[in-house]
């Protein structure tokens, strides 16, 4: 079995023009997303998204890699050390 990891992904979007692209990628990986919190921070003209995710390291890497390749998008992740097999 493949080990799944629980984690948090933080996304900062500095250009609202790319928000649709971010949302499309999140939709493509929706099966890994346990929870999502999105906040527009108007005073700084950015949007912040926090995701709770559960997936393999390969799946999570694919998601963060796609997001990180979008200009004006910053992505950071933290994964629990232990995993589960599902």
Secondary structure, 3 states (H helix, E strand, C coil): CCEEEEEEEEEEECCHHHHHHHHHHHHHCHHHEEEEEEEEECCCCEEEEEEEEEEEHHHHHHHHHHHHCCCCEEEEEEEEEEEEEC
